[in-house]
Amino acid sequence: MEKMPYQPQLDTVVSTLSQTNTTKQPTDWRNGLPVLTGSTMTLREMRVSDAASLFFALTTEEVSRFISPPPTTVEGFERFILWAHRQRAAGQYICFVIVPRGMDTAAGLFQVRSLGPGFATAEWGFAMSSEYWGTGMFVEGARMTAEFAFDVVGVHRLEARAALKNGRGNGALRKIGAVQEGVLRRSFLRNGEYLDQALWSIIADEWRAKAVWGPRVVVH
Ligand SMILES: CC(C)(COP(=O)(O)OP(=O)(O)OC[C@H]1O[C@@H](n2cnc3c(N)ncnc32)[C@H](O)[C@@H]1OP(=O)(O)O)[C@@H](O)C(=O)NCCC(=O)NCCS
């Protein structure tokens, strides 16, 4: 999440995409993401109507302090969502919105972006309203997203970067079994300061061999 690939200043394309209908389950993720159902949440494609709830969930100081600055307005989130749809259609990027069980509003997101041809290597990131921190939702959502990336998209290596100062982000990666490979010195500019980042990875084969993240995902 530290390197959120969406850059509002570069997004000048006027999109004609309408809101995504997630009740139709596409067979190719480039045509639309499936709904992944867990015990604490659902992950689904973002809709333009999620913009307001994502704005309130992700723009607080505690959520955004160690990640790339999210859009600063609801309209900015609408543009981000349409950009995400285009990037998904181009086979470059996946973004699931988190909908907590029993709710119909978005509480955060899991995103995965391709780092090379064919999505073999990818970087993921995540952010969730602090209301849901420490509830177990992160672990379940991470498992569902990783499973989708490895089994459906064909990712072989999933990387994450977390500012060293982001104790909670690094703790979250450690607890799902990611391996810290090193430190990317002064690699992330945030609030005028270059921060060191930890580089984490999960390799598909290792993840499958452990398979410790609870029951399989239900795909509707
Ligand atoms: C990252 C995020 C989605 C994780 O969700 P979460 O619900 O907070 O994660 P969890 O509580 O399940 O796991 C965090 C772990 O880090 C630990 N932790 C918290 N603060 C810590 C610190 N300062 N140092 C080390 N570990 C810490 C927690 O104790 C927990 O481990 P435990 O469950 O074994 O006790 C959420 O914190 C978030 O949205 N953060 C803001 C966005 C962000 O920083 N994203 C980038 C992450 S790379």
The ligand as a Gaussian input file, in Angstrom:
#p B3LYP/6-31G(d) Opt

LIG

0 1
 C       -2.371000      -2.865000       7.937000
 C       -3.746000      -3.171000       8.492000
 C       -4.716000      -3.468000       7.364000
 C       -3.637000      -4.406000       9.382000
 O       -4.883000      -4.685000       9.972000
 P       -4.970000      -4.867000      11.577000
 O       -6.344000      -5.316000      11.913000
 O       -4.468000      -3.642000      12.210000
 O       -3.929000      -6.060000      11.766000
 P       -3.872000      -7.067000      12.974000
 O       -4.343000      -6.408000      14.227000
 O       -4.563000      -8.323000      12.580000
 O       -2.308000      -7.384000      13.005000
 C       -1.401000      -6.410000      13.385000
 C       -0.344000      -7.053000      14.248000
 O        0.707000      -6.098000      14.480000
 C        0.936000      -5.996000      15.860000
 N        1.384000      -4.645000      16.153000
 C        0.636000      -3.550000      16.397000
 N        1.431000      -2.491000      16.603000
 C        2.709000      -2.928000      16.470000
 C        3.977000      -2.291000      16.602000
 N        4.093000      -0.986000      16.872000
 N        5.081000      -3.052000      16.399000
 C        4.985000      -4.368000      16.113000
 N        3.786000      -5.022000      16.006000
 C        2.671000      -4.291000      16.171000
 C       -0.404000      -6.309000      16.502000
 O       -0.246000      -6.672000      17.866000
 C       -0.892000      -7.442000      15.613000
 O       -0.302000      -8.684000      15.941000
 P       -1.066000      -9.724000      16.920000
 O       -2.442000      -9.912000      16.381000
 O       -0.215000     -10.954000      16.833000
 O       -1.090000      -9.101000      18.275000
 C       -4.275000      -1.958000       9.298000
 O       -3.519000      -1.780000      10.471000
 C       -4.273000      -0.683000       8.508000
 O       -5.175000      -0.433000       7.725000
 N       -3.239000       0.173000       8.710000
 C       -3.152000       1.440000       7.996000
 C       -2.774000       1.247000       6.547000
 C       -1.385000       0.665000       6.425000
 O       -0.476000       1.007000       7.147000
 N       -1.241000      -0.207000       5.425000
 C        0.050000      -0.691000       5.015000
 C        0.447000      -1.946000       5.620000
 S        1.989000      -2.496000       4.912000

